[in-house]
Amino acid sequence: MGGLYHKIADSIQEIFSFSLQDFQLDIVYDQLGKEITTLVNETKLAVVHKVSFPANNLPAGTYICRMQVGDFIQTKKLSLLK
């Protein structure tokens, strides 16, 4: 599984790939642990996917993206600069 994050205009784009078809859940939290948004909450095929996180209404700061695919869980820190 791989992941790459890009800042594009007022959104953050997540590019990820995984080798098995499984249920995926991506949630973004602020620094205090408050859930900001759910990006993905569905079964995905085993290919490369892109998910955009619309950040235009959020203040600059650090956010946490928690990605879960099956039993695999990965957490990444996102820095939003404005």
C-alpha positions as CSV (number, residue, x, y, z in Angstrom):
1,M,0.0,0.0,0.0
2,G,1.3,3.4,-0.8
3,G,0.2,6.9,-0.3
4,L,1.0,10.4,-1.6
5,Y,-0.5,13.7,-0.6
6,H,-0.6,16.9,-2.8
7,K,-1.8,20.4,-2.0
8,I,-3.9,21.6,-4.9
9,A,-5.5,25.0,-4.7
10,D,-7.8,24.8,-1.6
11,S,-7.9,21.0,-1.4
12,I,-5.6,18.2,-0.5
13,Q,-5.5,15.3,-2.9
14,E,-4.7,11.8,-1.6
15,I,-3.4,9.2,-4.1
16,F,-3.2,5.7,-2.8
17,S,-3.0,2.1,-4.0
18,F,-3.6,-1.3,-2.5
19,S,-3.5,-4.8,-3.8
20,L,-6.7,-6.3,-2.4
21,Q,-10.4,-5.5,-2.8
22,D,-11.5,-4.5,0.6
23,F,-13.5,-2.0,2.7
24,Q,-11.8,1.3,3.1
25,L,-12.4,4.1,5.6
26,D,-10.5,7.4,5.4
27,I,-11.3,10.0,8.1
28,V,-9.7,13.4,8.7
29,Y,-9.3,14.8,12.2
30,D,-8.0,18.1,13.6
31,Q,-5.2,18.4,16.1
32,L,-7.7,18.0,19.0
33,G,-9.1,14.7,17.6
34,K,-12.3,16.1,16.3
35,E,-13.6,14.4,13.2
36,I,-13.5,16.9,10.3
37,T,-14.8,14.7,7.4
38,T,-15.0,11.2,6.1
39,L,-13.4,11.0,2.7
40,V,-14.1,7.3,1.9
41,N,-16.4,4.8,3.5
42,E,-17.0,2.0,1.0
43,T,-15.5,-1.1,-0.6
44,K,-12.9,-0.3,-3.1
45,L,-11.3,-2.4,-5.9
46,A,-7.5,-3.1,-5.9
47,V,-6.3,-0.2,-8.1
48,V,-5.0,3.3,-7.7
49,H,-7.5,5.8,-6.3
50,K,-7.6,9.6,-5.8
51,V,-9.5,11.3,-3.1
52,S,-9.8,15.0,-2.6
53,F,-10.1,16.7,0.8
54,P,-11.8,20.1,0.3
55,A,-9.9,22.3,2.7
56,N,-11.1,25.8,1.5
57,N,-13.3,26.3,4.6
58,L,-10.6,25.2,7.1
59,P,-8.0,27.3,8.8
60,A,-4.3,26.6,8.2
61,G,-2.9,24.0,10.5
62,T,-2.1,20.3,11.0
63,Y,-4.7,17.6,10.3
64,I,-4.5,13.8,10.7
65,C,-5.8,11.4,8.0
66,R,-6.5,7.9,9.3
67,M,-6.8,5.4,6.4
68,Q,-8.1,1.9,7.1
69,V,-8.2,-0.9,4.5
70,G,-9.3,-4.2,5.9
71,D,-7.1,-4.9,8.9
72,F,-4.4,-2.4,7.8
73,I,-4.5,1.1,9.4
74,Q,-2.2,4.0,8.5
75,T,-2.1,7.5,9.9
76,K,-0.6,10.5,8.1
77,K,-0.1,14.1,9.1
78,L,-1.4,16.8,6.7
79,S,-0.1,20.4,6.9
80,L,-2.5,22.9,5.4
81,L,-0.9,26.2,4.5
82,K,-2.9,29.2,3.2
